Amino acid sequence: MKTTGIDAQTKLALHERKMTALLNNVHFEVLGYDRREKFFKLKQSGGIVVLRSLGETNILKLAPREWWAQHFPKSRGDNFDRRDALNGICRVLPRVGLYRNGCQTIAKNYQ
């Protein structure tokens, strides 16, 4: 969803809503990162998904296309904004922190 032409407060609210969707949803839990690997837990099966690269095919392992389209809509069509979704994941990972040897560790947030 394009945010051109809207005020900063509205942009911030949209950003926070997307971050909340990534951090609190019925499909997956963001566990964290370690170097190039990103760790997620599938809530339905309990399985751990390790993504070394982010792309549409990989993030569809986390949630169905409809979920991504609902939270990261394109201005046209029924697809989702891949760039916005991937950017959201990259922004939420530092909030969650490091994930090493199956354990979450505290990471300092230097934002």
C-alpha positions as CSV (number, residue, x, y, z in Angstrom):
1,M,0.0,0.0,0.0
2,K,1.5,3.3,-1.1
3,T,1.7,5.9,1.7
4,T,2.6,8.8,-0.5
5,G,0.7,11.9,0.3
6,I,-0.3,11.0,3.9
7,D,1.0,12.6,7.0
8,A,3.8,11.3,9.3
9,Q,1.4,10.3,12.1
10,T,-0.7,8.1,9.7
11,K,2.5,6.5,8.3
12,L,3.7,5.7,11.8
13,A,0.3,4.1,12.7
14,L,0.3,2.0,9.5
15,H,3.9,0.9,10.2
16,E,3.0,-0.1,13.8
17,R,0.0,-2.0,12.7
18,K,2.1,-4.0,10.3
19,M,4.7,-4.7,13.0
20,T,1.9,-5.9,15.3
21,A,0.6,-8.2,12.6
22,L,4.0,-9.8,12.2
23,L,4.6,-10.1,16.0
24,N,1.1,-11.3,16.9
25,N,-0.7,-13.5,14.5
26,V,-2.2,-17.0,14.3
27,H,0.2,-18.4,11.8
28,F,3.7,-17.9,13.0
29,E,6.0,-16.5,15.7
30,V,9.1,-14.6,14.9
31,L,11.8,-16.2,17.0
32,G,14.8,-14.1,15.9
33,Y,17.9,-14.2,13.7
34,D,21.4,-15.4,13.7
35,R,23.7,-14.0,11.1
36,R,21.9,-14.8,7.8
37,E,19.3,-17.1,9.2
38,K,15.9,-16.0,10.3
39,F,13.9,-18.3,12.7
40,F,10.1,-18.7,12.9
41,K,7.8,-21.0,14.7
42,L,4.7,-22.3,12.9
43,K,1.9,-22.0,15.5
44,Q,-0.3,-24.7,14.1
45,S,2.4,-27.5,13.8
46,G,5.0,-26.2,16.2
47,G,7.6,-26.6,13.6
48,I,10.6,-24.3,13.3
49,V,11.2,-22.7,9.9
50,V,14.7,-21.4,9.1
51,L,14.9,-19.0,6.2
52,R,18.3,-18.1,4.8
53,S,16.8,-15.8,2.2
54,L,13.6,-13.9,2.2
55,G,11.4,-14.0,-0.8
56,E,7.8,-14.6,-1.7
57,T,8.2,-18.3,-1.9
58,N,9.8,-18.5,1.5
59,I,7.4,-16.2,3.4
60,L,4.5,-18.1,2.0
61,K,5.8,-21.0,4.2
62,L,4.9,-18.8,7.2
63,A,1.3,-17.7,6.3
64,P,-1.1,-18.0,3.3
65,R,-1.1,-15.4,0.6
66,E,-4.4,-14.1,1.8
67,W,-2.9,-13.2,5.2
68,W,0.0,-11.3,3.5
69,A,-2.5,-9.5,1.2
70,Q,-4.6,-8.4,4.2
71,H,-1.7,-6.9,6.1
72,F,0.6,-5.8,3.2
73,P,-1.8,-5.0,0.5
74,K,-0.9,-3.7,-3.0
75,S,-2.7,-0.6,-4.2
76,R,-4.0,-2.7,-7.1
77,G,-4.9,-6.4,-7.5
78,D,-5.3,-9.2,-5.1
79,N,-1.7,-9.9,-4.5
80,F,0.4,-8.5,-1.6
81,D,3.2,-6.0,-1.6
82,R,6.2,-8.3,-1.3
83,R,8.7,-5.5,-0.8
84,D,6.7,-4.1,2.1
85,A,6.2,-7.5,3.7
86,L,9.9,-8.4,3.4
87,N,10.9,-4.9,4.7
88,G,8.5,-5.5,7.6
89,I,10.2,-8.8,8.5
90,C,13.6,-7.2,8.3
91,R,12.4,-4.4,10.7
92,V,10.8,-6.8,13.2
93,L,13.7,-9.2,13.6
94,P,15.9,-6.7,15.6
95,R,13.0,-6.1,17.9
96,V,12.9,-9.8,18.7
97,G,16.6,-10.3,18.9
98,L,19.1,-13.0,18.4
99,Y,18.2,-16.7,18.3
100,R,21.1,-19.1,18.9
101,N,21.1,-22.8,19.6
102,G,17.4,-22.8,19.9
103,C,17.3,-20.0,22.5
104,Q,16.3,-16.4,22.3
105,T,18.9,-14.0,23.6
106,I,18.6,-10.4,24.4
107,A,19.8,-8.1,21.7
108,K,20.4,-4.4,22.2
109,N,18.3,-2.2,20.0
110,Y,20.3,0.6,18.5
111,Q,17.5,2.2,16.5
